[in-house]
Amino acid sequence: MNSISDSFTAAGRTQVNVIWELVAEAIEGGRTRYTNRVTSHPTDAFMSFVDQHGQTFEQAAAARQAAGGDHNRRETPMFAASIARRAQARLRGKAA
């Protein structure tokens, strides 16, 4: 999915272009590996925001990477668990 998304910082709000890639791969034992890849690209609004707040692109990118990484470390396992619950519920429904 490709989206222009809000990015919240200590200095305020701006926007970035985010590309999400969600991958589900069958692995041994009837299990599935879920991978969430997120890539952010600067928008013109982001670059203007960085400029207005006296940051370098490198500083802003490092802050965005830290915040995005933290968010994904917390959210991805919960998202994967939600997908697993849904899949298990559908399997139980078919077995009935």
Phi, psi and omega in degrees: 000141177242129184212147169271115189240149175290143175234120182261128181232172177297333182270352181139199186245142175216194181226147175228158175267117184246134175245120178255133174235117179253126184234131173241122182238132174291133175233176185302158176074021179069021181259167180231135174264127179253128178235134179242111178252130181232127176236129179250140177236144180289143172260171174300321179298320179297313182296321177296317179300313180300313179300314182296333183258013173066028177259158169272161176301320181299318178296313181296319180295319179296318179295318179295319179298315180296314181293316179295318178298317178298313180301312182293324177298325181277320188275324186301314179299324179290322178296316179298319179296321178296317178298317180297317179300318180296316179296317180295320178297320179293321178296319179297322179295325179285330182285339184285000000 
